[in-house]
C-alpha cells in the first residue's frame, strides 16, 4: 500500500471491563497503520450495552491507551450519545420498505432487515484473501435486527452507521469479527454506503496453542503497569504479536516500528503470547533507560514496598537504581533487590551466613575489615578498594575471601552489585554498623 492521507481507521472498544492484550494489540495495529500511511485514527466507545458498559470501564480503556501512548486524531465518540442518528437511519429504511417492524409479544417492536434469499456475500480481506458467506448463514434465518425493542441499535447496525458517518476506509480488527463482516456488508449495501476494506488479524494464543488465559501469564494492560513493565516494552512486544519487520530485529523504538509497519507483513496465522519474551524485552528497556527517568518510574514501587524515600537524596537514589538496573526485569523487582539499602535491620540469608560467615577465620577477617574501614576517612570507591586490597595482601588471601563476607554482612545476601559501589552507596556509618552487627551475630 502507498501512503494515503485519506486513510481513516478506528478503534472501537466496548467498555465492559479492562482492556485486554488482544484489544490493545488491535488498537496498536490501527495506530501503526494510521501513522505509517499518514492517515487518521478515530476512537469510538461502543457503549450501547446498558448492563455491562460503565464509566469506570471506559476510563480504564482510556488509561490503558494513554499508558501505551497510543494516541488518536478524533474522538472519543460515544455510541450512547448517537442514538438519534441510528434511529434516523432505521426510519429511512422503514420508509423505503427496506426494513420492517417485527413484533414480539413479550419484548415489543424491533426494526429488522431481511437479506435477499440465495444471496452470497463475498469480500476480500487484506490479510486472509477472498471470503464468501451464504445468505442462510448470515443473521437469524437471513434477518438482521437493526433497532432492538428497547430502542437501542444492535452492534452491527450501529457499527455500520458510525463507520459510514465517520468516513472509515479500513477496518482492522480481530478474527473473531469475521462472522460480523457479511452482516455489515449487507447493511452498507442497503444503506447505499461505500464498503470499507477489511483486515482481520489472527487471534493471540497461549504458547501451547490454546486460548490465551491467565495461566499463560496473560493479564489486562494496566496490570502490566502495576507489575512494573515499561509501556515502551509492552508497545514493542505487542507490535510483534502478528507482525514482523522482515528481519530478526526485535527491539525497536516507537518511531522505527511505525516506519517499518506494513499490512503486507501482518501474519495470517495466530500469534503466540510469550511472557518470558515480554519480561526479557522489558529488562532490555530497563537497562537502556537513562537513570533519572528510571528512578522516577521506580519510586512508586519503592513506596509501595514500604520504604521511606523522604530522607534519601535524589542523587543517591538514582545511583542505587543505576546499580541494580542490570539485575532486575521489572520495576517491581527493585523493591526486593534494594531492601538492604532501605531496611534498618538486615535479614540475613541463613545459607549465606552458614557458607560465608561461619567458616573458621571469617570473623577475624571481618574484624580486620572493620578496623580498616573505621580508619578510612573518605568513603569513596578508590579509598575503599585500597583498604580492602591492602588487607588481602597483608593477610595473603584472595580478594573474594574478603569481599564475600563483607557483602553478606552489609546486605544479608551473596548477591549485590560491586562491593565498593555498594559500600559507597550505604555510607561509612551504616557499613561500620552492619559489620559490627554481623560480628555480634557470629558471637551469639
N, C-alpha and C positions, 0 to 999 in steps of 0.2 A: 504493500500500500504506500501511496505517496502522502506527504504531509498535506493536510487539508484543514484550514481554519474553520471550515463549515461543519466539521465533525462535532457531534454533540452526543455524549453518553450520560448515563445516570446511574447513581447508586440509590437503591430504593429499599431500605431495610424496614421490616415490621418491628416496631418497638415493643416486643413482648418479653424481653429478657436481655441478658448480657449479649454483647457482640461476640460471636464465636470466631474461631480461627477461619472457618470456611467463609463466613460473612466478611471478615476483614480482608481475606485474600481476594474476594470479589470486588470489594471497594478499592483495593490496591491496584488490581488489573485495570479497572476503569480509570483510575487516576493516572497510571502509567500510559495507558492508551491515549488519553486526552492530552497529556503533557508531551508525549513523543510526537504525536501528529498535530500538535498545536491547535487542538480543539477545546471544547468546554465540557466540564463535568458539572452535572446538576445533582443536588442532593434532595431526595424526596422521602418523606417519612410516611409510610403506608400504615396509618393508624386507624383504620376503619374497623378493626376488631375491638368492639366496645368492651369486651370482657377482659381481654388479655393485654391490650395496649395501655401503657401507663406513662405519665410524665417522667417518672423515675427511670423507666427503661429507656425512654427517648434520650434522657440526659446521659445515661450510661453509654449509649451508642455514640453520641457526640463527643463524650470524653475519650472514648477509645480512638475515634478518628483523629482527634486533636493530639492525643499522645503519640500516635503513629505519624503525625504530621502529614496526614492525607487531607489535603485541602480541596475545596470545591469552588466553583465560579458562580453558581446560582443556588439559591435556597438557604436554609431548608424550606421546602414547601410541605404542607401538611394536608393529607387527603381529607381529614376530618373537617377541614375548613373549605373544602371544594365540593361539598355535597350537591349544591345547586347546579354546578356545572354538569355533573353526571346525570342528574335528573333531566336537565335540558336536552342532553344528547339522547337519552332514552325516550323522551317525549317526542322528539323529531322522528325517531324510528317508529313510534306508535302511529304518528300522524301519516306516515308514508306506507303504513301497513307492513313494515319490515320487522316489527316486533308486536307482540300481543300480550294481553294480561293473562295470567294463569291464576286461577282461584284455588286456594287451599282453605277448606272449611275451618281448619284449626289455626292457621297462621295468617290468613288474609291474602291480599293480592300481591303477586310478583310480576315483574315485566320480563318476558323471555323472548329469545330469538331462536328460530329453528334453522339449522344448517341444511342446505339442499341435500336431498337424498342422493345416494350414489356419488356424491362429490368426493374428490380426492384433493387433499391439501398438501402441496409439496413446497419445500423451501430449501435453499442452500445455506447450510451452516458453515461459517468461515473456518471452523475447526474440524467438524465431522463430515462435511460434504453434504450430498443430497439426502434429504429425509422426507418420507411420504407417510401420510396418515389417511386412513379411510374415514369417511364421514361417520360411520357407525361407531367408531372408536373415539369420537370427539364429543365431549359433553355427556349429558344424561339422555340416552336414546336420541342423540342428534340435537338436543335442546341445550341452549346456554342461558342461564339466568343472568340478567343484566342488573336489575334492581331487586333486592330481596324484599320480602313483605314488611320488613321493619324500616324500609326506606333507604337502607344503606346499599351501596353498589357491591357487586361481587369483585373479587380480586382481579379477575381477567378484564372485566369491563372498565374498572377504574384505571387499571394499568394502561389499557389501550387509549382511553381518552386522554390521560395525562401525557403519555409519550407523544401523542399526536399534537396536543396543545403546546408541549414544550419543545417540539421540533427535534426529538431524539432520532439520530440517524443510525446508531449502532447499539444493540442491547447485549451487554456482556454479563452473563450470569452463570450459575451452576447447572450441571447436567440434570439436576432434579427438576428443572423448569422446562425441559424439552417437551414434556406432555402438555404444557400450557401453550406452547407456541402455535400449534394449529388452531386452537380456540381463538387466540389473539389475532392470527392472520385472518380468520373468518370475520372477526369484528372490524378489523381495519378495512376489509373489502366492503362490508355492508355500510360502513360509515363513509366510504369513498376517500379514505386517507392513504397516503403512501406507506408501504410496509418497510420498517427498518431492516437492517441486516442483523442477523443473529449470530452470536458467538457463545456457545455453551462450553464452559470449562469443566473438564472431568473433576469428579469429587476428590476429596482428600481422604485417604485411608490410613489405617494404622500400619506400622511396619510389617505386621503379619498378614496384611492384605484384607483385614476385616474392617468393619465400620469403625471410624475414629471414635474413641471414647476416653474416659478418664484413665483407664488402665494403660493407655499408650502415652500418658503424660500430657494429654491434651487438656486444655482448660480454656477459660474465657480470656479475652485480650487483656483486660485490666488486671487479671490475676497474675499475668506475667510481669506487669509493672510491680505489683505487690511482692513478687518473688525476687525482684531485683534484676530483671532483664532490662537491657537498654532498648529504647524504641528503635534506634538505628539498626541494632542487630535483628530485632523481630521484623522490621521492614525488609531488610536484606534477605532474611530466611524465608519470609512469605513470598517474596518475588520469585524464588527458585522452586516453589511448590507448583509445578506445572509449566514452568518456563525455563529456558536455558539460554545463555548468551551466545552459544555456538562454540565455546571452548571450555576449558576446565576452570575458568575463573569462578570463584565463589564469593570472595569478599569484595564488594563494590559499594561505592558511595551512592547516595540517592541520585545524584546527577548522572553518574555513569549508567545506573540501571535505566533511568529514563531515556538516555541517549541510545542505549542498545536494545530497548524493548521493542519487539515487533510481534504481531499476531502470528506470523509465519512460524515463529519458534515456540509457540504455545503447544504443549503436548496434547495428543488426543487420547492419552491413557491416564488413569488416575495417578495422582501424586501420592507419595507416602510420607507421613509425618514422622520425623526423626528427632526426638527430644535431645538425644545425645549430640546431634549435629548442631541444633539450636544453641545448646549450652556451650559447646566448643566455640561457635561463632561469637557468642556473647563475650567469652573470655578474650577473644581476639580484639573485640571492640574496647573492652575494659583496658587492655594493655596499651592500646594506642591513643586513648583519650588523654588530653592534657590534664595534669594533676589538679589544678584548681577547680576545673569543671567537674572532674570526677569526685572530688571531695564534697562539692556542693550536693551532688546527687546521692552520695553515701550518707550524709548527715542524718536524714530521716530514718535510715535503717539503724544507725548507731543509737539514736534517741529511742527508737522502738525496742532496742535491746536493753534499754535501761541505763545507758551511760550518760553522765552529765558532761556536756560539751562546753559549758559556760566558762570553765576555768582553763580550757585548753586553747593556747594561742593558735590562730589560724595557720600560721606558718608551720607549726609543729604538727597540726592535724593533716595538712597537705603532705608533709614529709612521711607521716605514718601511712597514709593511703597509698602514696607512691611506692613505699617499700613492699606493700602487700599486693599490689595490682597484678603481679605475675602469678600469684598463688591462688587467687580466687576466681571463680567462674561467674558468680553473680554478685550484685551489690549487697544482697542479704548476707552473703558469706563473710563480709568484712566484720560483722558483729562478733562472730565466733573467733575469727582469726586474730582480732586485735584485743580480745578481752584482757590479756595480760597487761595491756597498757592502761586500761581504764579501771580495772578492779584493784582495790587496795590490798585484798587478800589473794595470794597465789593459790590456785587449785592445782596441786601437783599431780601429774600423771604417775600413778603408782609404779607402772612398769619402768618408766623413765628414771624414777628415783632408785628403784631396785638395781637397774642395769648400770646407771651412770653415776649416781651419788653414793651408793652404799659400798662399792668395792674398796678394799684397803688402800689407803693413801690419798683418796679423793678429798677427804675432809682437810687434810694438811695442804693440799693444792689450793682449795678454796680459801683457806685461811691466808695463804701467801698472796693470792689474788686480791683479797680484801685489803690487806696491808698496802699492797702496791697501788690500788685504786684510791685509797684514802690519801696517798701522797701525790696523786696526780692532780695538779691544780686546775687545768682546763680540760673539761670532758669533751675533747674533740677526737675525731677518728684517728688522726695521726698519733696523738698522745696515747690514746687507748691501745692502739696497735703496738706502739713502742713498749708500753708497760707489759702487755701480755707476752710479746715475743721475747722480751728480755727475761721473763720468768722461764720460758721454755728452754732458753739457752743455759740459764743458771741451774735449772733442775734436770737438764739433759733429757727432756721428754718431748713427745710430738705435740704439735700445736692443738690437735683435736683433743688431747688429754686434758687441756685447759679449757678450750672453747666449749666443749660439750657440757662439762659440769657447770660452767658459768651460765650457759644457755638454759639449762634445766632450772638452775637456781633463780634466775631472774624472770623466766617466762612460764615455768612449770612443765614445759614440753621439750622434746628434742628437735622441734621444727620451728624455725623462725628465719627471717632474712639474715643478712650478715651480722655476726655478733657485735662488731664495732658499731655498725649503724644502729642496731637495737639498743646498745648501751648508751650511745649518744642521745638517742631519742628519749629514753627514760630519764636521763639526767643522773648526776652523781648521787644525789641524796637517795633516790629510790633504788638505784643499783646497790649501793652500800647497804641499805636497809634490808633488801631482799636476800643478799648473800648472808647477812647476819642471821636472818630468819631461817635460811636453809641450814646453816651451821647448828642453830639451836634445835631444829627438827632432827638432824642427824644425831645430836646428843641424846635425844629422847627416844 
